[in-house]
Amino acid sequence: MDCPKCGHQQTDTVKCASCGIYFAKFAQQQAWIASRSGGPSHESPDTGFGWGALALTAILSTALAWYFLRGRAMAPATLAAPAAAATGAARIGAAPQAPSSAGPSMHALRGLEAQLAKTFPARNAIETARNATVFIKTGWGVGSGFIIDADCHVITNRHVVETDGARVANTVASSAEMRARIAVAEQQLRANIVQQLQLRRSLVGQPGTNLQLIEIDERVQAMKEELADLPERVNRDISEKVEGSGRSGFTAMVVDGTEFNSLHAEYADNRDLAIFQLPANHCPHLELGSSGTLAQGERLYTIGNPSGLAYSVTSGIFSGNRGAGQQRFLQTDAPINPGNSGGPLIRENGEVVGINTLVLQGAQGIGFAIPIEAVYQEFLLRAPQH
């Protein structure tokens, strides 16, 4: 059978040997997402920089690798755009003050916040933060983001919504996962060439095989050319895919399935950050905290869409600061998986203290988030007083 998430072919019908999902659990999750959706604007979702010294890699969706090496494209949703289409994100003048409890009383809610409070009422600060987290879909992958004010501005990682094809191609092609997949594709091509040459040797001298020998020679030559050009072709295909999708924008979805299409982001100058605005009003939003007050061992939570499992919550602790200044990161063992990139790292009271961004390649339980203070610095926010 083929894995419904990554496309891996195998005989085991319980668990995927490639990406590790359990098929029954994955199907239940997708059915749950579909059951929460209703109407044309509530469809369920389809199932995101490096730090050289630590060999860090950005959290990129595995869908990108499968698209280019197996020809399985992710078809973006074709919903009608909202009435007020967003073409960019304005710079923000002040940071909002949001409640850190389970949320304000229902009579005080309006707009998107009221809509989500009705369909997904929050029972604690973490679920309140969930309602302010968004699922981001581009033509080349998925990621997360979070709303930071009632005017519906959203923060995410630049690499989640990047539209510079060459930049994305270089990042993806240099990742260990993509290099491994290219190596597998090259090995398969070499094996096919050997097989064809063996067939050719067996046909030499036999009557009536001249045409067949010519066809074999043409196939072998084509495979040799493909083998020589494979890494460059992958780069070209990724670049073209990203730039093509970038022109049409990306999609952001909130927890009840409402989608906002044709969105475009502005990028930070110095960090892996981006900002965009949803075409909505009175949005639920996270309270901006202070990463400088984190104590080692303090409990932290991540909210995001790891491997397409929408709005998953995971937890861990604050392990410490790494780097300084514009290179400072928050280290945590809270699981940060593909699809979580750009999502919030939050305290138990719901305050966001970081943006989930990096994992240490080849290790488990070592992830990194950009401090929330970088958002103030890059997008001219006024930091809240603590």
ABEGO torsion letter per residue (X at the ends): XBBAAAGBBBABAABBAAAGBBAAAAAAAAAAAAAABBEAAABBBBXXXBBAAAGBBBBBBAAAAAAAAAGBBBBBBABBBBABBBAEBBBBABBBBBBABAEBBAAABBEAAAAAAAABBBABAAAAAAAABBBBBBAAEBBBBBBABAAGBBBBBAAAABABAAAAAAAAAABAAAAAAAAAAAAAAAAAAAAAAAAAAAABGBBGAAAAAAAAAAAAAAAAAAAAAAAAAAAAAAAAAAAAAAAAEBBBBBAAGBBBBGBBBBBBAABBBBBBBBBBBGBBBBBBBBAAABBBGBBBBBBBBBGGBBGBBBBBBBAEBBEBEAABBBBBABBBBBGABGBBBBBAAGBBABBBABBBBGBBGBBBBBBAAAAAAAAGBBBBBX
